[in-house]
Structures are given as C-alpha cells and as structure tokens.
C-alpha cells in the first residue's frame, strides 16, 4: 500500500516504474559515494608517498631557497 501510494503521488506510470527508478537512484548514490572514497584514499596514498619518498633538492632548488631567504632577511 505504501509503495503504491508513493508511485501514484509521484506520478509514475506503474509501481514497477517507481521501484525501478528508486533502485536506480539508490544504486547511483552508492556507486558515487564509493568512488569518492576510493579517490580520496588514492589521493592520500599519493600525497603520503610524495612526502615520505621525496627526492633530495637539486642545486637549482637549493640556490632558489637561499635567494628567497636572503630576500626575506633584507
């Protein structure tokens, strides 16, 4: 009775259409949320790897850092 009433009030052609659309919306919601979690975990792993396994600064970067510090101290 509840689903039939919702289908009628929602202007669906049938109870079947109502159920299928409701299930599709929920499926899209679940997939979207899971993909966000996976992307967030991958971003965290990439960031952590970059911090932990960062390469040593080359001569140009070291020189640029020194120049920057000199500019700040003037």
Rosetta constraint file for C-alpha pairs under 8 A:
AtomPair CA 1 CA 5 HARMONIC 6.11 0.50
AtomPair CA 2 CA 6 HARMONIC 6.26 0.50
AtomPair CA 3 CA 7 HARMONIC 6.07 0.50
AtomPair CA 3 CA 15 HARMONIC 7.09 0.50
AtomPair CA 4 CA 8 HARMONIC 6.17 0.50
AtomPair CA 4 CA 15 HARMONIC 5.89 0.50
AtomPair CA 5 CA 9 HARMONIC 6.06 0.50
AtomPair CA 6 CA 10 HARMONIC 5.77 0.50
AtomPair CA 7 CA 11 HARMONIC 6.22 0.50
AtomPair CA 7 CA 12 HARMONIC 5.26 0.50
AtomPair CA 7 CA 13 HARMONIC 7.71 0.50
AtomPair CA 7 CA 14 HARMONIC 6.66 0.50
AtomPair CA 7 CA 15 HARMONIC 5.64 0.50
AtomPair CA 7 CA 18 HARMONIC 5.46 0.50
AtomPair CA 8 CA 12 HARMONIC 6.10 0.50
AtomPair CA 8 CA 13 HARMONIC 7.86 0.50
AtomPair CA 8 CA 14 HARMONIC 7.75 0.50
AtomPair CA 12 CA 17 HARMONIC 6.37 0.50
AtomPair CA 12 CA 18 HARMONIC 5.90 0.50
AtomPair CA 13 CA 17 HARMONIC 6.48 0.50
AtomPair CA 13 CA 18 HARMONIC 7.83 0.50
AtomPair CA 14 CA 18 HARMONIC 6.42 0.50
AtomPair CA 15 CA 19 HARMONIC 6.18 0.50
AtomPair CA 16 CA 20 HARMONIC 6.07 0.50
AtomPair CA 17 CA 21 HARMONIC 6.08 0.50
AtomPair CA 18 CA 22 HARMONIC 6.09 0.50
AtomPair CA 19 CA 23 HARMONIC 6.07 0.50
AtomPair CA 20 CA 24 HARMONIC 6.07 0.50
AtomPair CA 21 CA 25 HARMONIC 6.11 0.50
AtomPair CA 22 CA 26 HARMONIC 6.27 0.50
AtomPair CA 23 CA 27 HARMONIC 6.05 0.50
AtomPair CA 24 CA 28 HARMONIC 6.19 0.50
AtomPair CA 25 CA 29 HARMONIC 6.19 0.50
AtomPair CA 26 CA 30 HARMONIC 6.16 0.50
AtomPair CA 27 CA 31 HARMONIC 6.16 0.50
AtomPair CA 28 CA 32 HARMONIC 5.97 0.50
AtomPair CA 29 CA 33 HARMONIC 6.16 0.50
AtomPair CA 30 CA 34 HARMONIC 6.16 0.50
AtomPair CA 31 CA 35 HARMONIC 6.09 0.50
AtomPair CA 32 CA 36 HARMONIC 6.30 0.50
AtomPair CA 33 CA 37 HARMONIC 6.40 0.50
AtomPair CA 34 CA 38 HARMONIC 6.23 0.50
AtomPair CA 35 CA 39 HARMONIC 6.06 0.50
AtomPair CA 36 CA 40 HARMONIC 6.05 0.50
AtomPair CA 37 CA 41 HARMONIC 6.17 0.50
AtomPair CA 38 CA 42 HARMONIC 6.20 0.50
AtomPair CA 39 CA 43 HARMONIC 6.10 0.50
AtomPair CA 40 CA 44 HARMONIC 6.20 0.50
AtomPair CA 41 CA 45 HARMONIC 6.24 0.50
AtomPair CA 42 CA 46 HARMONIC 6.14 0.50
AtomPair CA 43 CA 47 HARMONIC 6.12 0.50
AtomPair CA 44 CA 48 HARMONIC 5.98 0.50
AtomPair CA 45 CA 49 HARMONIC 5.98 0.50
AtomPair CA 46 CA 50 HARMONIC 6.14 0.50
AtomPair CA 47 CA 51 HARMONIC 6.26 0.50
AtomPair CA 48 CA 52 HARMONIC 6.04 0.50
AtomPair CA 49 CA 53 HARMONIC 5.56 0.50
AtomPair CA 49 CA 54 HARMONIC 7.62 0.50
AtomPair CA 50 CA 54 HARMONIC 5.27 0.50
AtomPair CA 57 CA 61 HARMONIC 5.78 0.50
AtomPair CA 57 CA 62 HARMONIC 6.19 0.50
AtomPair CA 58 CA 62 HARMONIC 6.27 0.50
AtomPair CA 59 CA 63 HARMONIC 6.02 0.50
AtomPair CA 60 CA 64 HARMONIC 6.08 0.50
AtomPair CA 61 CA 65 HARMONIC 6.15 0.50
AtomPair CA 62 CA 66 HARMONIC 6.32 0.50
AtomPair CA 63 CA 67 HARMONIC 6.25 0.50
AtomPair CA 64 CA 68 HARMONIC 6.14 0.50
AtomPair CA 65 CA 69 HARMONIC 6.21 0.50
AtomPair CA 66 CA 70 HARMONIC 6.18 0.50
AtomPair CA 67 CA 71 HARMONIC 6.25 0.50
AtomPair CA 68 CA 72 HARMONIC 6.35 0.50
AtomPair CA 69 CA 73 HARMONIC 6.32 0.50
AtomPair CA 70 CA 74 HARMONIC 6.46 0.50
